[in-house]
């Protein structure tokens, strides 16, 4: 009998066909995605008889897992794993897979687009032109600031942070500072990146880019004190997770001129409320969490997640595992080979 898999995010037709060659699938109605609560409860019910699941953007709770005794693998179509209690999954012997490599370059493109858009006021001035306000040569009221030659501070120099450092140093001649749990010697050699304490990075960087995962340690990492420590001319870029920044403190800092601007692809609550003060501030570029949202990358992510799922079910997965302890130690659920 083929394993039963729940698909809770729309997959490209060829990826779904690939899965159907190897497993039985329960595909949840994509229209449920319009109602997060409806999708949550449909997934809760469907998992009860499933061996695995593939999807994204839904919180997987212990109660869901309590009702899913056969579940062996969860494959998320994302690099972030903050929708899962990883320790709980590990205790249960459930493998969690993700897609950390395939989205690196497209996400770094998005981050650098935010840098350029905020520095050169691209969105604000495009709307200014559309509103019919361009009547002659522009003056200082419409000027932006240079990006080339400035100092970029990257908080978290992992895959995406390193790709960003490459763009900054080699493409724009920027000085790169970074904070990280460990030194990134490759980036230091290749891009001249220099590891410093967060306080120094905030004080010296013209652009502060957040590239850390959301963890208990990074939640609220950037608050009022950190924003005040930045240059008044500095711009904050966040394309990692919204809760890394205290959003109320950021709004105050932007409104008061504590910092010059912000480029945001993520928010504390998503979708961002239409009445959010962030949307009324001219020095904010707000995007709808598009970090990896290109046709090519989203397809590659879905295919990678599907391959992760099938390999994990076969006990053959050796990469893209968020909780490798399940593979290296004793598993609590049958059907996975200990490695």
QUIPEZI-V318233 format. One line per field, one symbol per residue. ss: DSSP state (H for helix, E for strand, - for the rest). phi: phi as a letter, one per 40 degrees, with the letter a starting at -180 (. if undefined). A space follows every 50 residues. Layout:
ss->???
phi->???
//
This chain:
ss->---EEEE-----HHHHHHHH---EEEE--HHHHH-HHHHHHHHHHHHHH- -EEEE------HHHHH------EEEE---------HHHHHHH--EEE--- ---HHHHHHHHHHHHHHHH--HHHHHHHHH---------HHH-------- EEEEE---HHHHHHHHHHHHHH--EEEEE-----HHHHHHH--EE--HHH HHHH--EEEE-----------E-HHHHHH-----EEEE---HHHE-HHHH HHHHHH----EEEE------------HHHH---EEE--------HHHHHH HHHHHHHHHHHHH-------E---HHHH-----------
phi->.ccbbcbbadbddccccccccbbcbbbcddccccbdcccdcccdcccdbb caabiagbccbdcdcdcbcccbabbccaccbccbccccccccgccbbabc ccbdccccdcccccdccccbfccdcccccccgccbaccbdcbcbbcbcgc bbbbchbcccdccccccccccbfccbbabacbcbccccccbgcbcbcdcc dccbccbbbcbbccbdcccgdbbdccccccccccbcbbbbacccbccccc dcccccgcbcaabbbbadbbccccbcddcccccbbbbcfbdbcbdccccc cccccccdccccccgbcbagbcbcdcccbcccbchbccb
//
